[in-house]
Amino acid sequence: MTKTGAIPTALKKKTFVQRFREEKYLQIMALLGVVWMLIFNYAPMYGILVAFKKNYRITMPLFSFDFLKSEWAGAHGFQHFINFFKDSEFKNIMMNTLGISLLKLFICFPLPIIFALLLNEVKNPTFKKFVQTVSYLPHFLSWVVLGGILTTWLDSNGMLNQLMVDLGILDEGISFLAYPKYFWGIAVTSDLWKELGWSAIIYLAAISGIDQEMYEAAEVDGASRFRQLISITLPSIKGTIIIMLILQMGQMLNSNFDQIFVLWNPLNSERSNVIDIYTYTTAMRGMRYSYASAIGLFKSVVAFILLYITNTITKKVNDTSLF
């Protein structure tokens, strides 16, 4: 028996040392992950200083006194950011980046959910596996390979043009990648083709975890398959959808550099020149490493702000969030 008002030993709050001893193997595994993050995620953040230097040279070691003593950019180190905002290409770059990203958000985000819901309704296991395999395959091909395929198909003499001419849609073949007005559509469609099946996997996994007794009870009450989908399936995977939406918002300024780079050419640059491409050409061709670093840092800061805002809103509205 314990004294009145005394806290039982089992309910006392354990110290960190006590918990570490009891869970030492799990703690060591977690500690290895923390060390990995410190080395590969946090230590490289020291390179952010490059964005505030006047003119960083690639031959200058970051961990050296020469780098630390090198001249800072004007306007208290923010001159490169100011120059980017004043750049004549800024408006066009932001329009292309946000245009492609928003189209992918409104088209490529919901379609994998719909695809997963439809695939879950397929009762024939053989056909279901076939559809899954066919939809997953493009994900395992690099954008270099898919870019070559698309460039060939979209050429004036390519397969797609020949098909459209045979069907009477076009009078003669055209080189789609040579016209800026087609680029956004090509970027969104090709991304959907590559990632539709793969993106649906997480939703299929969430659907498979739903209690089947809920469906059985709904059938007893006379609910149709569509009603079950609306009343049971969607509410059950709502948390997964919200988490994926938060992560997607954090990628709003990322236009998939690999994809855009293999489809980009001087003829369609009016609509393909996004932040990632502009940063690459500025750093690799213009040798303006400090300026390019400032653009990359600007993109990261905006991504964090969007992620935080979306996370806060979903936490208040649906009580679901990443943190």
C-alpha positions as CSV (number, residue, x, y, z in Angstrom):
1,M,0.0,0.0,0.0
2,T,1.2,3.5,-0.8
3,K,0.8,6.5,1.5
4,T,-2.1,8.8,0.8
5,G,-1.1,11.4,-1.9
6,A,2.1,9.5,-2.9
7,I,2.6,8.8,-6.5
8,P,3.1,5.0,-7.4
9,T,6.5,4.2,-8.6
10,A,5.2,2.9,-12.0
11,L,3.5,6.3,-12.6
12,K,6.6,8.5,-11.8
13,K,8.0,10.4,-14.7
14,K,11.2,8.6,-15.8
15,T,14.4,10.6,-16.4
16,F,16.1,10.6,-19.8
17,V,18.9,8.4,-18.5
18,Q,16.4,5.8,-17.2
19,R,14.4,5.8,-20.5
20,F,17.7,5.5,-22.5
21,R,18.8,2.5,-20.5
22,E,15.4,0.8,-20.9
23,E,15.3,1.5,-24.6
24,K,19.0,1.7,-25.4
25,Y,18.8,-0.3,-28.6
26,L,16.0,1.8,-30.0
27,Q,17.7,5.0,-28.9
28,I,20.9,4.0,-30.6
29,M,19.0,3.3,-33.8
30,A,17.4,6.7,-33.6
31,L,20.7,8.3,-32.7
32,L,22.2,7.0,-35.9
33,G,19.4,8.7,-37.9
34,V,20.0,12.0,-36.1
35,V,23.8,11.8,-36.8
36,W,23.0,11.1,-40.5
37,M,20.7,14.2,-40.6
38,L,23.3,16.4,-38.9
39,I,26.0,15.4,-41.4
40,F,24.0,15.4,-44.7
41,N,21.2,17.8,-44.0
42,Y,22.3,20.4,-41.4
43,A,26.1,20.6,-42.0
44,P,25.6,21.6,-45.7
45,M,23.4,24.5,-44.6
46,Y,26.7,26.3,-43.8
47,G,26.9,26.8,-47.6
48,I,24.0,29.2,-47.3
49,L,26.6,31.9,-46.6
50,V,27.5,31.8,-50.3
51,A,24.2,33.5,-51.1
52,F,25.3,36.6,-49.0
53,K,28.8,36.8,-50.5
54,K,29.5,39.3,-53.2
55,N,31.2,36.9,-55.7
56,Y,31.9,33.4,-54.6
57,R,34.5,31.5,-56.6
58,I,34.1,27.7,-56.9
59,T,37.9,27.3,-56.3
60,M,37.5,28.9,-52.8
61,P,37.0,26.3,-50.1
62,L,34.0,26.9,-47.9
63,F,35.7,26.0,-44.7
64,S,38.5,28.5,-45.0
65,F,39.4,31.9,-43.7
66,D,39.5,33.3,-47.2
67,F,35.8,32.5,-47.6
68,L,34.8,33.9,-44.3
69,K,36.8,37.1,-44.9
70,S,35.6,37.5,-48.5
71,E,33.5,40.5,-49.3
72,W,29.8,40.5,-48.4
73,A,27.2,41.5,-51.0
74,G,25.8,45.0,-50.8
75,A,22.6,46.0,-49.0
76,H,23.7,44.1,-45.8
77,G,24.3,40.9,-47.8
78,F,20.9,40.9,-49.5
79,Q,22.0,42.5,-52.8
80,H,21.6,39.2,-54.8
81,F,18.0,38.8,-53.6
82,I,17.2,42.4,-54.6
83,N,18.8,41.9,-58.0
84,F,16.7,38.7,-58.6
85,F,13.5,40.6,-57.8
86,K,14.5,43.3,-60.2
87,D,15.6,41.0,-62.9
88,S,13.7,41.4,-66.2
89,E,13.1,37.6,-66.2
90,F,11.7,37.5,-62.7
91,K,8.1,37.9,-63.7
92,N,8.2,35.3,-66.5
93,I,10.2,32.8,-64.3
94,M,7.7,33.0,-61.5
95,M,4.7,32.8,-63.9
96,N,6.1,29.6,-65.5
97,T,7.1,28.0,-62.2
98,L,3.7,28.7,-60.5
99,G,1.7,28.0,-63.6
100,I,3.2,24.5,-64.0
101,S,3.1,23.8,-60.3
102,L,-0.5,24.8,-59.9
103,L,-1.6,22.8,-62.9
104,K,0.2,19.8,-61.4
105,L,-1.5,20.4,-58.0
106,F,-5.0,20.7,-59.5
107,I,-4.5,17.8,-62.0
108,C,-1.7,15.5,-60.9
109,F,-2.6,15.5,-57.2
110,P,-6.3,14.4,-57.3
111,L,-6.0,11.9,-60.2
112,P,-3.9,9.4,-58.3
113,I,-6.5,9.4,-55.5
114,I,-9.3,8.8,-58.1
115,F,-7.2,6.1,-59.7
116,A,-6.6,4.4,-56.4
117,L,-10.4,4.5,-55.6
118,L,-11.3,3.0,-59.0
119,L,-8.6,0.4,-58.8
120,N,-9.8,-0.7,-55.4
121,E,-13.2,-1.4,-56.9
122,V,-11.8,-3.9,-59.5
123,K,-12.7,-7.4,-58.4
124,N,-10.7,-9.4,-60.9
125,P,-7.3,-9.8,-59.3
126,T,-5.5,-10.7,-62.5
127,F,-6.7,-7.6,-64.3
128,K,-6.1,-5.4,-61.2
129,K,-2.4,-6.6,-61.1
130,F,-2.0,-6.0,-64.8
131,V,-3.3,-2.4,-64.5
132,Q,-1.1,-1.8,-61.5
133,T,2.0,-3.1,-63.2
134,V,1.4,-1.0,-66.4
135,S,0.8,2.1,-64.4
136,Y,3.9,1.7,-62.2
137,L,6.4,1.0,-65.0
138,P,7.0,4.6,-66.2
139,H,8.1,5.6,-62.7
140,F,11.1,3.3,-63.0
141,L,12.3,5.0,-66.2
142,S,14.5,8.1,-65.8
143,W,13.5,11.4,-67.3
144,V,16.4,11.1,-69.6
145,V,14.8,8.0,-71.2
146,L,11.3,9.4,-71.1
147,G,12.5,12.7,-72.4
148,G,14.0,11.0,-75.4
149,I,10.8,9.1,-76.0
150,L,8.7,12.2,-75.8
151,T,11.0,14.2,-78.0
152,T,10.7,11.5,-80.7
153,W,6.9,11.1,-80.3
154,L,6.3,14.9,-80.4
155,D,8.5,15.5,-83.4
156,S,6.8,16.6,-86.6
157,N,7.4,13.1,-88.0
158,G,6.9,11.3,-84.7
159,M,4.3,8.6,-83.8
160,L,1.9,11.0,-82.1
161,N,1.9,13.4,-85.0
162,Q,1.3,10.5,-87.5
163,L,-1.5,9.2,-85.4
164,M,-3.2,12.6,-85.2
165,V,-2.8,13.1,-89.0
166,D,-4.3,9.7,-89.7
167,L,-7.2,10.5,-87.5
168,G,-7.8,13.8,-89.2
169,I,-7.0,15.9,-86.1
170,L,-4.1,17.6,-87.8
171,D,-3.5,18.4,-91.5
172,E,0.2,17.9,-91.1
173,G,2.6,17.1,-88.3
174,I,4.0,19.8,-86.0
175,S,6.9,19.8,-83.6
176,F,5.1,20.4,-80.3
177,L,8.3,21.1,-78.3
178,A,9.1,24.0,-80.6
179,Y,6.0,25.9,-79.6
180,P,5.9,27.6,-76.1
181,K,2.1,27.4,-75.9
182,Y,2.2,23.6,-75.7
183,F,4.9,23.3,-73.1
184,W,2.8,23.5,-69.9
185,G,0.4,20.9,-71.2
186,I,3.3,18.6,-72.2
187,A,4.9,19.0,-68.8
188,V,1.7,18.2,-66.8
189,T,0.7,15.3,-69.1
190,S,4.1,13.7,-69.1
191,D,4.4,14.0,-65.3
192,L,1.0,12.4,-64.9
193,W,1.9,9.6,-67.2
194,K,5.1,8.8,-65.3
195,E,3.8,9.1,-61.7
196,L,0.1,8.3,-61.7
197,G,0.4,4.7,-60.7
198,W,3.3,5.2,-58.3
199,S,1.5,8.1,-56.5
200,A,-1.5,5.9,-56.1
201,I,0.4,3.3,-54.0
202,I,0.1,5.2,-50.7
203,Y,-3.6,5.7,-51.2
204,L,-4.1,2.0,-52.0
205,A,-2.2,1.2,-48.8
206,A,-4.4,3.5,-46.8
207,I,-7.5,1.9,-48.3
208,S,-6.4,-1.6,-47.5
209,G,-6.2,-0.6,-43.8
210,I,-9.9,0.3,-43.6
211,D,-11.9,-2.0,-41.4
212,Q,-13.9,-4.3,-43.7
213,E,-16.7,-4.6,-41.1
214,M,-17.7,-1.0,-42.0
215,Y,-18.4,-2.1,-45.6
216,E,-20.3,-5.1,-44.4
217,A,-22.5,-3.0,-42.2
218,A,-23.1,-0.5,-45.0
219,E,-24.1,-3.4,-47.3
220,V,-26.6,-4.6,-44.7
221,D,-28.1,-1.1,-44.6
222,G,-28.4,-1.2,-48.4
223,A,-25.6,1.3,-49.3
224,S,-24.4,1.2,-52.9
225,R,-20.7,0.9,-53.8
226,F,-20.6,4.6,-54.6
227,R,-22.2,5.5,-51.3
228,Q,-19.7,3.3,-49.5
229,L,-16.9,5.1,-51.3
230,I,-18.2,8.5,-50.3
231,S,-19.2,7.7,-46.8
232,I,-16.5,5.2,-45.7
233,T,-13.5,5.1,-48.1
234,L,-12.8,8.8,-48.6
235,P,-13.3,9.8,-44.9
236,S,-11.0,7.0,-43.8
237,I,-8.1,8.1,-46.0
238,K,-8.7,11.8,-45.4
239,G,-5.7,12.0,-43.1
240,T,-3.4,10.5,-45.8
241,I,-4.7,12.9,-48.4
242,I,-4.1,15.9,-46.1
243,I,-0.6,14.9,-45.3
244,M,0.2,14.4,-49.0
245,L,-1.3,17.8,-49.8
246,I,0.9,19.5,-47.1
247,L,4.0,17.9,-48.7
248,Q,2.8,18.9,-52.2
249,M,2.5,22.5,-51.1
250,G,6.0,22.5,-49.9
251,Q,7.1,21.5,-53.4
252,M,5.2,24.4,-55.0
253,L,8.2,26.1,-56.4
254,N,9.9,22.9,-57.5
255,S,9.0,22.2,-61.2
256,N,10.9,18.9,-61.4
257,F,14.2,20.0,-62.8
258,D,15.0,16.6,-64.5
259,Q,11.7,16.7,-66.5
260,I,11.9,20.4,-67.5
261,F,15.6,20.1,-68.4
262,V,15.2,17.2,-70.9
263,L,12.1,18.9,-72.5
264,W,13.6,22.5,-72.5
265,N,15.0,24.0,-75.6
266,P,15.6,27.6,-76.8
267,L,12.4,27.6,-78.9
268,N,10.1,26.9,-75.9
269,S,12.1,28.8,-73.2
270,E,9.4,31.4,-73.0
271,R,7.3,28.9,-71.1
272,S,9.9,26.4,-69.9
273,N,12.2,28.8,-68.1
274,V,11.4,28.0,-64.5
275,I,13.3,28.8,-61.3
276,D,15.3,25.6,-61.4
277,I,16.4,26.1,-65.0
278,Y,17.2,29.7,-64.4
279,T,19.3,28.8,-61.4
280,Y,21.1,26.1,-63.3
281,T,22.0,28.4,-66.3
282,T,23.0,31.2,-63.9
283,A,25.4,29.0,-62.0
284,M,26.7,26.6,-64.6
285,R,26.9,28.9,-67.6
286,G,27.1,32.3,-66.1
287,M,29.4,31.2,-63.2
288,R,27.4,33.5,-60.9
289,Y,27.4,31.1,-57.9
290,S,26.4,33.6,-55.2
291,Y,23.5,34.9,-57.3
292,A,22.3,31.3,-58.0
293,S,22.6,30.4,-54.3
294,A,20.5,33.4,-53.4
295,I,17.8,32.2,-55.8
296,G,17.9,28.7,-54.4
297,L,17.6,30.0,-50.8
298,F,14.7,32.2,-51.8
299,K,12.9,29.2,-53.2
300,S,13.6,27.2,-50.0
301,V,12.3,29.9,-47.8
302,V,9.1,30.3,-49.8
303,A,8.6,26.5,-49.7
304,F,9.0,26.5,-45.9
305,I,6.5,29.3,-45.5
306,L,3.9,27.5,-47.7
307,L,4.5,24.2,-45.9
308,Y,4.0,25.9,-42.5
309,I,0.9,27.8,-43.6
310,T,-0.7,24.7,-45.1
311,N,0.2,22.7,-42.0
312,T,-1.3,25.3,-39.7
313,I,-4.6,25.6,-41.6
314,T,-5.1,21.8,-41.9
315,K,-4.3,21.4,-38.2
316,K,-7.0,23.9,-37.2
317,V,-9.6,22.7,-39.8
318,N,-9.2,18.9,-39.7
319,D,-6.9,18.4,-36.7
320,T,-4.4,16.7,-39.0
321,S,-0.8,17.9,-39.5
322,L,2.8,17.0,-39.9
323,F,3.9,18.8,-36.8
